[in-house]
């Protein structure tokens, strides 16, 4: 059964018919028949929902709407959601070691306090035709993030690392970077070339740059494009598929373990939160869908949740100095 947890009511018949249509879609082996039950957490209509992160001391999920130029905060205990307008395209939000948040916006890193900008941390170098995209933090407090071509074609995006005030490019050139994500021991970084359809893995314990990478997963044409990636406590890698209607869980060796169907096409990223980090929250988008597709996907842009088969990892705080 499809369930909605709090939030504005949606047309029950439309949701019921739509969910049954989605569940009838064929899926690769292993079958989605044993997949967790997905529930609607917040019925917002984000243009480009992205970058979810569980902020432990707040017991709340923060995420962004890049094209809507907003930060969002969701409290799963009450079902309450708040949004905060931003002056630019904010692409990620993560905790910092001073109790604030760090946001990537256009080509800069900013502190955020109480939903508002509270000072610029650093300017991001690189091509001015880029903006920041996805990000994560390793156990040493280093912020790893990617940039992407605003035109979404030229391979001018790259991965950068912010290490206690020092910012440098480390490789991974492509048009649209996604991820990165870090293994539980902090030694492996997963980097996504979205247009290339490849999730790469790099040994960052031996190199503090993206060199000698190995292809971790290649997404088959027609299955969508790999978007955000997240690693759980068992070292498995969760991949959101833009245009693919699902999130997938891969073993550390790259074998597909699970596919969780979602009720809209543009699935962007998963993050773990809640008690014991056992709830998977999934952001989605409306961008790229025409009027007909939006009518067929009344839940596009909403925030979803399901009970994960393994817990996530706490998100480390960005070390500012």
C-alpha positions as CSV (number, residue, x, y, z in Angstrom):
1,X,0.0,0.0,0.0
2,X,1.2,3.5,-0.8
3,X,1.2,5.7,2.3
4,X,1.7,9.4,2.9
5,X,3.2,10.6,6.2
6,X,1.8,14.0,7.1
7,X,2.1,16.9,4.6
8,X,-0.6,18.3,2.3
9,X,-3.2,15.8,1.0
10,X,-2.9,14.5,-2.5
11,X,-5.7,13.1,-4.7
12,X,-6.1,9.6,-3.4
13,X,-7.2,8.0,-6.7
14,X,-4.4,9.6,-8.6
15,X,-1.8,8.4,-6.2
16,X,-3.3,4.9,-6.0
17,X,-3.4,4.5,-9.8
18,X,0.0,6.0,-10.3
19,X,1.7,3.8,-7.7
20,X,0.1,0.6,-9.2
21,X,1.4,1.6,-12.7
22,X,4.9,2.2,-11.3
23,X,4.9,-1.2,-9.5
24,X,3.9,-2.9,-12.8
25,X,7.1,-1.6,-14.5
26,X,9.6,-4.4,-15.2
27,X,12.9,-4.2,-13.3
28,X,16.3,-5.9,-13.6
29,X,17.3,-8.9,-11.5
30,X,17.2,-8.9,-8.6
31,X,13.4,-8.2,-8.7
32,X,11.9,-5.2,-7.0
33,X,9.3,-7.5,-5.5
34,X,11.1,-7.6,-2.1
35,X,11.9,-3.9,-2.1
36,X,11.0,-1.8,0.9
37,X,7.8,0.0,1.0
38,X,8.3,3.6,-0.1
39,X,6.3,6.3,1.6
40,X,5.7,10.0,0.9
41,X,7.5,12.1,3.5
42,X,6.8,15.6,2.3
43,X,4.6,16.5,-0.7
44,X,6.6,19.5,-1.9
45,X,7.2,20.2,-5.6
46,X,10.9,20.9,-5.8
47,X,12.2,21.9,-9.2
48,X,15.5,20.1,-8.6
49,X,15.5,18.5,-5.1
50,X,19.1,17.4,-4.3
51,X,21.8,17.1,-1.7
52,X,19.9,15.6,1.3
53,X,21.9,15.4,4.6
54,X,20.9,14.3,8.1
55,X,22.0,16.9,10.7
56,X,22.3,14.7,13.8
57,X,22.2,17.4,16.5
58,X,19.0,18.8,15.0
59,X,17.5,15.4,14.2
60,X,16.4,16.9,10.9
61,X,17.0,16.4,7.2
62,X,18.3,19.3,5.2
63,X,18.3,19.4,1.4
64,X,18.3,21.9,-1.5
65,X,16.1,22.8,-4.5
66,X,18.8,23.9,-6.9
67,X,16.6,25.5,-9.5
68,X,14.1,26.7,-7.0
69,X,16.9,28.4,-5.1
70,X,15.8,27.2,-1.7
71,X,17.1,25.3,1.3
72,X,14.6,22.9,2.9
73,X,14.5,21.4,6.4
74,X,12.3,18.4,7.2
75,X,11.6,17.2,10.8
76,X,10.4,13.6,10.5
77,X,9.2,13.5,14.1
78,X,6.6,16.1,13.4
79,X,6.3,16.0,9.6
80,X,7.0,19.8,9.5
81,X,8.9,21.2,6.6
82,X,10.4,24.7,6.3
83,X,12.0,26.4,3.3
84,X,14.5,29.2,3.1
85,X,15.1,31.3,0.0
86,X,18.6,31.6,-1.3
87,X,20.1,34.3,-3.6
88,X,21.5,31.7,-6.0
89,X,21.5,28.0,-7.0
90,X,22.5,26.2,-3.8
91,X,23.6,22.6,-4.7
92,X,24.4,21.0,-1.3
93,X,24.1,21.5,2.4
94,X,26.3,19.8,5.0
95,X,27.2,20.3,8.7
96,X,30.2,22.3,9.8
97,X,32.3,21.9,12.9
98,X,31.2,25.3,14.4
99,X,27.6,24.2,14.5
100,X,26.5,26.0,11.4
101,X,25.9,24.5,7.9
102,X,28.0,24.7,4.8
103,X,26.3,25.4,1.4
104,X,27.7,25.3,-2.1
105,X,26.2,28.0,-4.2
106,X,27.2,29.0,-7.7
107,X,31.0,29.1,-7.4
108,X,31.4,29.7,-3.6
109,X,31.1,28.0,-0.3
110,X,29.0,29.7,2.4
111,X,28.1,29.4,6.1
112,X,24.4,29.2,6.8
113,X,22.9,29.9,10.3
114,X,19.2,29.6,11.0
115,X,18.5,29.2,7.3
116,X,20.3,32.4,6.2
117,X,23.7,33.1,4.7
118,X,26.2,34.0,7.4
119,X,29.5,34.6,5.5
120,X,31.5,33.4,2.6
121,X,34.0,30.6,3.3
122,X,35.8,30.3,0.0
123,X,35.6,31.1,-3.7
124,X,35.6,28.1,-6.0
125,X,38.1,28.2,-8.8
126,X,37.7,26.7,-12.2
127,X,35.7,27.6,-15.3
128,X,33.2,30.4,-14.8
129,X,30.7,28.5,-16.9
130,X,30.4,26.0,-14.0
131,X,28.6,25.9,-10.7
132,X,28.9,23.6,-7.6
133,X,27.0,20.4,-7.6
134,X,27.0,17.4,-5.2
135,X,29.3,17.0,-2.1
136,X,30.2,14.9,0.9
137,X,32.6,15.0,3.9
138,X,35.2,12.4,4.8
139,X,36.1,11.2,8.3
140,X,39.0,13.8,8.4
141,X,36.5,16.6,7.9
142,X,37.5,17.3,4.3
143,X,34.7,18.6,2.1
144,X,34.8,16.9,-1.3
145,X,32.5,18.4,-4.0
146,X,32.1,18.6,-7.7
147,X,31.4,21.3,-10.2
148,X,29.4,21.0,-13.4
149,X,29.0,22.7,-16.8
150,X,26.0,25.0,-16.7
151,X,25.3,23.9,-20.3
152,X,25.5,20.2,-19.2
153,X,27.7,19.3,-22.2
154,X,31.3,20.3,-22.0
155,X,33.7,18.3,-19.8
156,X,34.7,21.3,-17.7
157,X,33.4,20.1,-14.3
158,X,35.8,18.6,-11.8
159,X,36.1,17.4,-8.2
160,X,37.5,19.8,-5.6
161,X,38.4,19.3,-1.9
162,X,38.2,21.9,0.9
163,X,40.7,21.0,3.6
164,X,40.7,23.4,6.6
165,X,40.7,26.5,4.6
166,X,42.7,25.2,1.6
167,X,40.8,24.5,-1.6
168,X,42.2,22.6,-4.6
169,X,41.1,20.7,-7.6
170,X,41.8,16.9,-7.6
171,X,40.6,15.6,-11.0
172,X,37.5,13.8,-12.2
173,X,36.8,16.1,-15.2
174,X,33.5,15.6,-16.8
175,X,30.4,17.7,-17.8
176,X,28.3,16.7,-14.7
177,X,30.0,15.5,-11.6
178,X,27.9,13.7,-9.0
179,X,28.6,12.1,-5.7
180,X,31.1,12.0,-4.4
181,X,30.6,9.4,-1.6
182,X,33.2,8.0,0.8
183,X,33.6,4.4,2.0
184,X,33.2,3.6,5.7
185,X,36.9,3.5,6.3
186,X,37.5,6.7,4.5
187,X,39.8,5.1,1.9
188,X,37.7,5.0,-1.2
189,X,35.9,7.8,-3.0
190,X,33.1,7.2,-5.4
191,X,32.8,9.7,-8.2
192,X,30.0,9.9,-10.7
193,X,30.3,10.9,-14.4
194,X,26.6,11.3,-14.9
195,X,26.5,11.8,-18.7
196,X,29.0,9.0,-19.1
197,X,26.8,6.7,-17.0
198,X,29.7,5.6,-14.9
199,X,30.4,5.5,-11.1
200,X,34.2,5.5,-10.5
201,X,36.1,4.5,-7.4
202,X,39.4,6.0,-6.3
203,X,41.8,5.1,-3.6
204,X,42.2,8.3,-1.6
205,X,44.2,6.6,1.1
206,X,47.1,6.3,-1.2
207,X,46.5,9.5,-3.2
208,X,44.8,12.8,-2.3
209,X,43.8,13.2,-5.9
210,X,41.6,11.2,-8.2
211,X,44.2,9.1,-10.0
212,X,44.2,5.4,-11.0
213,X,40.4,5.1,-10.8
214,X,38.5,1.9,-11.5
215,X,35.0,1.6,-13.0
216,X,32.7,0.6,-10.2
217,X,29.4,0.5,-12.0
218,X,28.3,1.4,-15.5
219,X,24.6,2.1,-15.9
220,X,23.1,0.5,-19.0
221,X,21.6,2.8,-21.7
222,X,17.9,3.1,-21.1
223,X,18.2,2.6,-17.3
224,X,18.7,6.3,-16.6
225,X,21.7,8.3,-15.5
226,X,23.6,7.9,-12.2
227,X,23.0,10.9,-10.1
228,X,23.7,11.2,-6.3
229,X,25.5,8.3,-4.5
230,X,25.6,7.4,-0.8
231,X,27.4,4.7,1.1
232,X,25.8,2.7,4.0
233,X,27.4,1.2,7.1
234,X,28.0,-2.1,5.2
235,X,30.0,-0.3,2.5
236,X,27.2,-0.8,-0.1
237,X,26.7,2.0,-2.6
238,X,23.3,3.5,-3.2
239,X,22.8,5.1,-6.6
240,X,19.9,7.4,-7.6
241,X,18.9,7.1,-11.2
242,X,17.9,10.3,-13.0
243,X,15.3,9.2,-15.5
244,X,15.4,5.7,-14.1
245,X,12.5,5.7,-11.6
246,X,14.5,4.1,-8.8
247,X,17.4,3.9,-6.4
248,X,19.8,0.9,-6.5
249,X,22.0,-0.7,-3.9
250,X,25.3,-2.2,-5.0
251,X,27.7,-4.4,-3.0
252,X,31.3,-3.1,-2.5
253,X,32.3,-5.3,-5.4
254,X,29.8,-3.7,-7.8
255,X,27.1,-6.4,-7.8
256,X,23.5,-5.2,-7.9
257,X,21.7,-6.2,-4.7
258,X,18.5,-4.3,-4.6
259,X,16.4,-1.9,-6.7
260,X,13.7,0.3,-5.0
261,X,11.1,1.7,-7.5
262,X,10.1,5.3,-7.0
263,X,6.9,7.0,-8.1
264,X,8.7,9.6,-10.4
265,X,11.4,9.5,-13.0
266,X,13.9,12.1,-11.8
267,X,15.4,10.5,-8.7
268,X,18.4,12.5,-7.4
269,X,19.9,11.3,-4.2
270,X,19.4,9.2,-1.0
271,X,20.5,10.0,2.6
272,X,20.1,8.1,5.8
273,X,18.5,9.6,8.9
274,X,16.1,9.0,11.7
275,X,16.6,6.6,14.7
276,X,19.8,4.6,14.1
277,X,20.1,6.1,10.7
278,X,17.8,3.4,9.4
279,X,15.5,5.6,7.3
280,X,16.4,6.3,3.7
281,X,15.2,9.7,2.5
282,X,15.1,10.3,-1.3
283,X,15.0,13.6,-3.1
284,X,13.4,14.0,-6.6
285,X,12.9,16.6,-9.2
286,X,10.4,18.1,-11.7
287,X,13.1,19.6,-14.0
288,X,13.2,17.9,-17.4
289,X,9.6,16.8,-17.3
290,X,7.1,18.3,-19.8
291,X,3.4,19.1,-19.0
292,X,2.2,15.7,-19.9
293,X,4.9,14.0,-17.8
294,X,4.1,16.2,-14.8
295,X,0.4,15.3,-15.1
296,X,1.4,11.6,-15.1
297,X,3.8,12.1,-12.2
298,X,1.9,14.1,-9.5
299,X,4.6,13.3,-6.9
300,X,7.6,14.6,-8.9
301,X,9.7,16.8,-6.7
302,X,8.5,15.3,-3.5
303,X,10.6,13.9,-0.6
304,X,10.2,10.1,-0.1
305,X,11.4,7.7,2.6
306,X,11.6,4.0,3.2
307,X,13.1,1.6,5.9
308,X,16.6,0.7,4.7
309,X,18.0,-2.8,4.9
310,X,21.2,-1.5,6.6
311,X,21.9,1.7,8.5
312,X,23.7,4.7,7.1
313,X,26.8,6.4,8.4
314,X,26.8,9.7,10.4
315,X,27.8,12.6,8.2
316,X,31.1,14.1,9.5
317,X,31.2,17.9,10.0
318,X,33.2,20.1,7.6
319,X,36.4,21.2,9.4
320,X,36.5,24.9,8.6
321,X,40.0,25.6,10.1
